[in-house]
Amino acid sequence: MSAGGDGARRDESAEEISEEWTVSGIVSTLVPLLIALSVLQMVSGTVLESFEEQLLVYPSLLVLVPVMIGTAGNLGSIMCARLSTQLHLGTLEFSPTNPDIRANVGAVIGLAATVFVLLGFAAWGIGRVLGGSLGLGTLLVITIVSGMLLAIWVVLVSTVAVYLSYRLGYDPDDTTIPVVTNVCDITGVLILFGVVTVVL
């Protein structure tokens, strides 16, 4: 292929990128997405309200909810940011055999294992102060099992969000983190109380 053809292609790519990074381009992409995600957040609040009775009986669970879904969103943001960076650098290959993806997955799972164990101890201590009756062992089982399930879900959602954003022609930097954090809010509540229902 001629150097002139390569140059023309680079110019076209640069022009497309500059159009995507305009204020109107970013707003037109994000406004519909944020409206849809706001509706999803309201659904998340409704789901959380349905577990109000359990939260009042076990104060430790009340402590867990915001930290659990917040941590899931943070882990998802880390995963999305790393995958998006590799995508922009042209080094990302969507394959389970890709060592970069496996390294990112391992890092997220390792972070989750560390954070959710510490979260179990912290929730137990605060729960005791608030008059909670859940034992440390029970609370650790709930936090670790729900936390690791949520971490695996975060990895899947983050990877799919980056891939679909790329395939649909959107900039993953704009779309993936809002999607992942909002999806993990509602699913985090469902996973946590699913585990609570089984354990208790």
Protein Blocks (a to p, Z undefined) as FASTA:
>chain_A
ZZklmmmmmmmmmmmmmmmmpmklmmmmmmmmmmmmmmmmmmmmmmmmmmmmmmmmmmml
mmmmmmmmmmmmmmmmmmmmmmmmmmmnopaccdfklmklmmmmmmmmmmmmmmmmmmmm
mmmmmmmmnopabdfklmmmmmmmmmmmmmmmmmmmmmmmmmmmmmnopafklmmmmmmm
mmmmmmmmmmmmmmmmmmZZ
